[in-house]
Amino acid sequence: MSGWLVICDKHQVTTQDFHDKHNIQLVVDCTGAHTAEHQYPPNTKVVNLPVNSTRNRNSELSLTVEAVALCLSRGGNVAIHCNQ
């Protein structure tokens, strides 16, 4: 069984209902910032991939790819969001 990539906005990814409805097991945060507006439901696994920072993006890319592949292979869905 394999999971799905779910492209969403910051409002969707911060609600428990969205996580439950779409079986979100991992969030890929592409914002590069942790602020109060990005408060995820409790126990949410999050990896960061700051797409606007080449140095930071490159250092996080392999970890992010591994985490996403593992989650998808286990049948979980991955939510990817930016600031929109």
N, CA, C and O atoms as a GROMACS GRO file, in nm:
protein
  336
    1MET      N    1   0.084  -0.118   0.000
    1MET     CA    2   0.000   0.000   0.000
    1MET      C    3   0.088   0.124   0.000
    1MET      O    4   0.191   0.128   0.068
    2SER      N    5   0.049   0.224  -0.075
    2SER     CA    6   0.129   0.346  -0.079
    2SER      C    7   0.040   0.467  -0.053
    2SER      O    8  -0.080   0.465  -0.076
    3GLY      N    9   0.104   0.572  -0.004
    3GLY     CA   10   0.031   0.693   0.031
    3GLY      C   11   0.033   0.795  -0.082
    3GLY      O   12   0.078   0.767  -0.193
    4TRP      N   13  -0.018   0.913  -0.050
    4TRP     CA   14  -0.031   1.022  -0.145
    4TRP      C   15   0.041   1.146  -0.096
    4TRP      O   16   0.060   1.165   0.025
    5LEU      N   17   0.083   1.229  -0.191
    5LEU     CA   18   0.131   1.363  -0.159
    5LEU      C   19   0.010   1.455  -0.166
    5LEU      O   20  -0.064   1.454  -0.264
    6VAL      N   21  -0.010   1.535  -0.064
    6VAL     CA   22  -0.123   1.627  -0.059
    6VAL      C   23  -0.067   1.769  -0.054
    6VAL      O   24  -0.003   1.807   0.044
    7ILE      N   25  -0.090   1.846  -0.159
    7ILE     CA   26  -0.045   1.984  -0.164
    7ILE      C   27  -0.154   2.069  -0.100
    7ILE      O   28  -0.269   2.065  -0.143
    8CYS      N   29  -0.118   2.146   0.001
    8CYS     CA   30  -0.220   2.221   0.074
    8CYS      C   31  -0.166   2.356   0.117
    8CYS      O   32  -0.048   2.387   0.098
    9ASP      N   33  -0.254   2.435   0.175
    9ASP     CA   34  -0.210   2.565   0.226
    9ASP      C   35  -0.191   2.558   0.378
    9ASP      O   36  -0.221   2.457   0.441
   10LYS      N   37  -0.141   2.666   0.433
   10LYS     CA   38  -0.108   2.667   0.576
   10LYS      C   39  -0.231   2.654   0.665
   10LYS      O   40  -0.221   2.606   0.778
   11HIS      N   41  -0.345   2.697   0.616
   11HIS     CA   42  -0.467   2.687   0.698
   11HIS      C   43  -0.515   2.543   0.708
   11HIS      O   44  -0.558   2.498   0.814
   12GLN      N   45  -0.508   2.471   0.597
   12GLN     CA   46  -0.551   2.331   0.598
   12GLN      C   47  -0.461   2.247   0.688
   12GLN      O   48  -0.509   2.167   0.768
   13VAL      N   49  -0.331   2.265   0.674
   13VAL     CA   50  -0.236   2.176   0.740
   13VAL      C   51  -0.228   2.198   0.892
   13VAL      O   52  -0.169   2.116   0.962
   14THR      N   53  -0.287   2.304   0.941
   14THR     CA   54  -0.283   2.329   1.084
   14THR      C   55  -0.409   2.279   1.157
   14THR      O   56  -0.422   2.299   1.277
   15THR      N   57  -0.501   2.216   1.085
   15THR     CA   58  -0.624   2.168   1.150
   15THR      C   59  -0.623   2.016   1.167
   15THR      O   60  -0.584   1.942   1.077
   16GLN      N   61  -0.667   1.972   1.283
   16GLN     CA   62  -0.674   1.828   1.312
   16GLN      C   63  -0.771   1.757   1.217
   16GLN      O   64  -0.745   1.644   1.176
   17ASP      N   65  -0.882   1.822   1.183
   17ASP     CA   66  -0.980   1.759   1.093
   17ASP      C   67  -0.917   1.727   0.958
   17ASP      O   68  -0.943   1.620   0.902
   18PHE      N   69  -0.836   1.818   0.906
   18PHE     CA   70  -0.770   1.794   0.777
   18PHE      C   71  -0.676   1.673   0.788
   18PHE      O   72  -0.674   1.588   0.699
   19HIS      N   73  -0.600   1.666   0.896
   19HIS     CA   74  -0.508   1.554   0.916
   19HIS      C   75  -0.585   1.422   0.925
   19HIS      O   76  -0.546   1.322   0.865
   20ASP      N   77  -0.694   1.423   0.999
   20ASP     CA   78  -0.773   1.300   1.016
   20ASP      C   79  -0.839   1.258   0.885
   20ASP      O   80  -0.834   1.140   0.848
   21LYS      N   81  -0.898   1.352   0.815
   21LYS     CA   82  -0.971   1.322   0.690
   21LYS      C   83  -0.878   1.268   0.582
   21LYS      O   84  -0.917   1.182   0.504
   22HIS      N   85  -0.755   1.319   0.577
   22HIS     CA   86  -0.662   1.284   0.470
   22HIS      C   87  -0.548   1.192   0.515
   22HIS      O   88  -0.452   1.172   0.440
   23ASN      N   89  -0.557   1.137   0.635
   23ASN     CA   90  -0.455   1.045   0.686
   23ASN      C   91  -0.314   1.104   0.676
   23ASN      O   92  -0.222   1.037   0.630
   24ILE      N   93  -0.299   1.228   0.718
   24ILE     CA   94  -0.169   1.296   0.712
   24ILE      C   95  -0.080   1.240   0.822
   24ILE      O   96  -0.113   1.249   0.940
   25GLN      N   97   0.033   1.182   0.782
   25GLN     CA   98   0.128   1.125   0.876
   25GLN      C   99   0.257   1.207   0.885
   25GLN      O  100   0.336   1.191   0.979
   26LEU      N  101   0.278   1.295   0.786
   26LEU     CA  102   0.400   1.375   0.781
   26LEU      C  103   0.368   1.507   0.713
   26LEU      O  104   0.291   1.511   0.617
   27VAL      N  105   0.427   1.616   0.762
   27VAL     CA  106   0.413   1.748   0.701
   27VAL      C  107   0.550   1.793   0.652
   27VAL      O  108   0.648   1.788   0.726
   28VAL      N  109   0.556   1.836   0.527
   28VAL     CA  110   0.678   1.898   0.472
   28VAL      C  111   0.650   2.048   0.471
   28VAL      O  112   0.568   2.097   0.394
   29ASP      N  113   0.720   2.120   0.557
   29ASP     CA  114   0.704   2.264   0.572
   29ASP      C  115   0.808   2.333   0.485
   29ASP      O  116   0.927   2.326   0.514
   30CYS      N  117   0.763   2.399   0.379
   30CYS     CA  118   0.854   2.465   0.285
   30CYS      C  119   0.872   2.613   0.314
   30CYS      O  120   0.933   2.685   0.235
   31THR      N  121   0.821   2.659   0.428
   31THR     CA  122   0.828   2.802   0.459
   31THR      C  123   0.965   2.847   0.508
   31THR      O  124   1.005   2.961   0.484
   32GLY      N  125   1.036   2.759   0.576
   32GLY     CA  126   1.165   2.797   0.631
   32GLY      C  127   1.154   2.872   0.762
   32GLY      O  128   1.254   2.922   0.813
   33ALA      N  129   1.032   2.880   0.818
   33ALA     CA  130   1.014   2.953   0.944
   33ALA      C  131   0.916   2.879   1.034
   33ALA      O  132   0.821   2.817   0.986
   34HIS      N  133   0.941   2.887   1.163
   34HIS     CA  134   0.848   2.832   1.261
   34HIS      C  135   0.790   2.949   1.339
   34HIS      O  136   0.856   3.007   1.425
   35THR      N  137   0.668   2.982   1.309
   35THR     CA  138   0.602   3.092   1.378
   35THR      C  139   0.470   3.042   1.434
   35THR      O  140   0.430   2.928   1.410
   36ALA      N  141   0.403   3.128   1.507
   36ALA     CA  142   0.275   3.090   1.568
   36ALA      C  143   0.171   3.052   1.464
   36ALA      O  144   0.080   2.975   1.494
   37GLU      N  145   0.183   3.104   1.343
   37GLU     CA  146   0.084   3.071   1.240
   37GLU      C  147   0.100   2.928   1.187
   37GLU      O  148   0.013   2.880   1.114
   38HIS      N  149   0.207   2.860   1.223
   38HIS     CA  150   0.229   2.724   1.178
   38HIS      C  151   0.226   2.628   1.297
   38HIS      O  152   0.322   2.553   1.320
   39GLN      N  153   0.119   2.630   1.370
   39GLN     CA  154   0.101   2.540   1.483
   39GLN      C  155   0.025   2.417   1.434
   39GLN      O  156  -0.094   2.424   1.407
   40TYR      N  157   0.096   2.306   1.424
   40TYR     CA  158   0.036   2.183   1.374
   40TYR      C  159  -0.034   2.108   1.487
   40TYR      O  160  -0.006   2.132   1.604
   41PRO      N  161  -0.124   2.017   1.452
   41PRO     CA  162  -0.190   1.936   1.555
   41PRO      C  163  -0.085   1.860   1.638
   41PRO      O  164   0.025   1.834   1.591
   42PRO      N  165  -0.120   1.825   1.762
   42PRO     CA  166  -0.026   1.752   1.848
   42PRO      C  167   0.027   1.625   1.782
   42PRO      O  168  -0.046   1.556   1.711
   43ASN      N  169   0.153   1.595   1.807
   43ASN     CA  170   0.221   1.474   1.759
   43ASN      C  171   0.240   1.469   1.608
   43ASN      O  172   0.263   1.362   1.552
   44THR      N  173   0.231   1.583   1.541
   44THR     CA  174   0.254   1.588   1.397
   44THR      C  175   0.404   1.576   1.370
   44THR      O  176   0.484   1.648   1.428
   45LYS      N  177   0.440   1.486   1.281
   45LYS     CA  178   0.580   1.475   1.239
   45LYS      C  179   0.602   1.578   1.128
   45LYS      O  180   0.526   1.584   1.031
   46VAL      N  181   0.708   1.658   1.142
   46VAL     CA  182   0.734   1.767   1.048
   46VAL      C  183   0.879   1.761   1.003
   46VAL      O  184   0.969   1.743   1.085
   47VAL      N  185   0.900   1.776   0.872
   47VAL     CA  186   1.034   1.798   0.819
   47VAL      C  187   1.031   1.932   0.747
   47VAL      O  188   0.929   1.973   0.691
   48ASN      N  189   1.144   2.000   0.749
   48ASN     CA  190   1.151   2.132   0.688
   48ASN      C  191   1.232   2.127   0.560
   48ASN      O  192   1.338   2.065   0.554
   49LEU      N  193   1.180   2.194   0.458
   49LEU     CA  194   1.251   2.205   0.331
   49LEU      C  195   1.237   2.350   0.284
   49LEU      O  196   1.149   2.381   0.203
   50PRO      N  197   1.322   2.439   0.336
   50PRO     CA  198   1.311   2.582   0.304
   50PRO      C  199   1.349   2.608   0.158
   50PRO      O  200   1.467   2.626   0.127
   51VAL      N  201   1.251   2.611   0.071
   51VAL     CA  202   1.276   2.618  -0.073
   51VAL      C  203   1.342   2.747  -0.119
   51VAL      O  204   1.401   2.750  -0.226
   52ASN      N  205   1.334   2.854  -0.040
   52ASN     CA  206   1.393   2.982  -0.080
   52ASN      C  207   1.536   3.002  -0.031
   52ASN      O  208   1.594   3.108  -0.051
   53SER      N  209   1.592   2.901   0.034
   53SER     CA  210   1.728   2.910   0.085
   53SER      C  211   1.810   2.793   0.030
   53SER      O  212   1.799   2.681   0.079
   54THR      N  213   1.891   2.819  -0.070
   54THR     CA  214   1.966   2.713  -0.137
   54THR      C  215   2.052   2.634  -0.039
   54THR      O  216   2.052   2.511  -0.043
   55ARG      N  217   2.125   2.703   0.047
   55ARG     CA  218   2.214   2.634   0.141
   55ARG      C  219   2.135   2.543   0.234
   55ARG      O  220   2.169   2.425   0.249
   56ASN      N  221   2.030   2.596   0.296
   56ASN     CA  222   1.950   2.515   0.388
   56ASN      C  223   1.870   2.408   0.316
   56ASN      O  224   1.857   2.297   0.366
   57ARG      N  225   1.816   2.441   0.199
   57ARG     CA  226   1.739   2.344   0.123
   57ARG      C  227   1.826   2.224   0.086
   57ARG      O  228   1.784   2.110   0.102
   58ASN      N  229   1.944   2.249   0.038
   58ASN     CA  230   2.032   2.140  -0.004
   58ASN      C  231   2.070   2.050   0.113
   58ASN      O  232   2.083   1.929   0.096
   59SER      N  233   2.090   2.108   0.231
   59SER     CA  234   2.129   2.027   0.346
   59SER      C  235   2.012   1.944   0.399
   59SER      O  236   2.034   1.840   0.461
   60GLU      N  237   1.890   1.988   0.377
   60GLU     CA  238   1.773   1.918   0.428
   60GLU      C  239   1.710   1.824   0.325
   60GLU      O  240   1.624   1.743   0.360
   61LEU      N  241   1.751   1.832   0.200
   61LEU     CA  242   1.684   1.759   0.093
   61LEU      C  243   1.688   1.608   0.112
   61LEU      O  244   1.584   1.543   0.097
   62SER      N  245   1.802   1.549   0.144
   62SER     CA  246   1.809   1.404   0.156
   62SER      C  247   1.727   1.353   0.273
   62SER      O  248   1.662   1.249   0.262
   63LEU      N  249   1.729   1.425   0.385
   63LEU     CA  250   1.647   1.386   0.501
   63LEU      C  251   1.498   1.393   0.465
   63LEU      O  252   1.422   1.303   0.501
   64THR      N  253   1.459   1.497   0.396
   64THR     CA  254   1.319   1.514   0.357
   64THR      C  255   1.276   1.403   0.262
   64THR      O  256   1.168   1.345   0.280
   65VAL      N  257   1.356   1.372   0.164
   65VAL     CA  258   1.323   1.267   0.067
   65VAL      C  259   1.308   1.132   0.138
   65VAL      O  260   1.215   1.056   0.110
   66GLU      N  261   1.400   1.102   0.228
   66GLU     CA  262   1.392   0.975   0.303
   66GLU      C  263   1.266   0.968   0.388
   66GLU      O  264   1.200   0.865   0.391
   67ALA      N  265   1.234   1.075   0.458
   67ALA     CA  266   1.115   1.077   0.544
   67ALA      C  267   0.987   1.062   0.461
   67ALA      O  268   0.896   0.989   0.500
   68VAL      N  269   0.980   1.131   0.348
   68VAL     CA  270   0.863   1.122   0.261
   68VAL      C  271   0.850   0.981   0.204
   68VAL      O  272   0.741   0.924   0.205
   69ALA      N  273   0.958   0.925   0.155
   69ALA     CA  274   0.954   0.789   0.098
   69ALA      C  275   0.910   0.687   0.202
   69ALA      O  276   0.830   0.598   0.171
   70LEU      N  277   0.961   0.697   0.322
   70LEU     CA  278   0.925   0.604   0.429
   70LEU      C  279   0.776   0.616   0.463
   70LEU      O  280   0.707   0.515   0.476
   71CYS      N  281   0.728   0.738   0.477
   71CYS     CA  282   0.588   0.760   0.509
   71CYS      C  283   0.497   0.704   0.399
   71CYS      O  284   0.400   0.634   0.428
   72LEU      N  285   0.528   0.735   0.274
   72LEU     CA  286   0.446   0.687   0.162
   72LEU      C  287   0.448   0.536   0.152
   72LEU      O  288   0.346   0.474   0.124
   73SER      N  289   0.564   0.475   0.175
   73SER     CA  290   0.574   0.330   0.164
   73SER      C  291   0.493   0.259   0.273
   73SER      O  292   0.454   0.143   0.256
   74ARG      N  293   0.469   0.328   0.383
   74ARG     CA  294   0.390   0.271   0.492
   74ARG      C  295   0.241   0.302   0.478
   74ARG      O  296   0.162   0.266   0.566
   75GLY      N  297   0.203   0.368   0.369
   75GLY     CA  298   0.063   0.397   0.344
   75GLY      C  299   0.013   0.528   0.401
   75GLY      O  300  -0.106   0.558   0.393
   76GLY      N  301   0.104   0.607   0.459
   76GLY     CA  302   0.063   0.737   0.512
   76GLY      C  303   0.066   0.843   0.404
   76GLY      O  304   0.134   0.827   0.303
   77ASN      N  305  -0.007   0.949   0.425
   77ASN     CA  306  -0.008   1.060   0.331
   77ASN      C  307   0.081   1.173   0.383
   77ASN      O  308   0.096   1.192   0.504
   78VAL      N  309   0.138   1.247   0.290
   78VAL     CA  310   0.230   1.357   0.323
   78VAL      C  311   0.170   1.488   0.277
   78VAL      O  312   0.136   1.503   0.159
   79ALA      N  313   0.156   1.584   0.368
   79ALA     CA  314   0.108   1.717   0.334
   79ALA      C  315   0.227   1.808   0.311
   79ALA      O  316   0.319   1.815   0.392
   80ILE      N  317   0.225   1.878   0.198
   80ILE     CA  318   0.332   1.973   0.164
   80ILE      C  319   0.270   2.111   0.156
   80ILE      O  320   0.169   2.131   0.087
   81HIS      N  321   0.329   2.208   0.227
   81HIS     CA  322   0.273   2.343   0.223
   81HIS      C  323   0.380   2.449   0.227
   81HIS      O  324   0.494   2.426   0.269
   82CYS      N  325   0.340   2.569   0.182
   82CYS     CA  326   0.425   2.686   0.190
   82CYS      C  327   0.347   2.792   0.267
   82CYS      O  328   0.260   2.757   0.348
   83ASN      N  329   0.374   2.919   0.244
   83ASN     CA  330   0.306   3.026   0.319
   83ASN      C  331   0.168   3.060   0.267
   83ASN      O  332   0.095   3.135   0.333
   84GLN      N  333   0.130   3.011   0.154
   84GLN     CA  334  -0.001   3.046   0.096
   84GLN      C  335  -0.115   2.981   0.169
   84GLN      O  336  -0.231   3.001   0.132
   0.00000   0.00000   0.00000
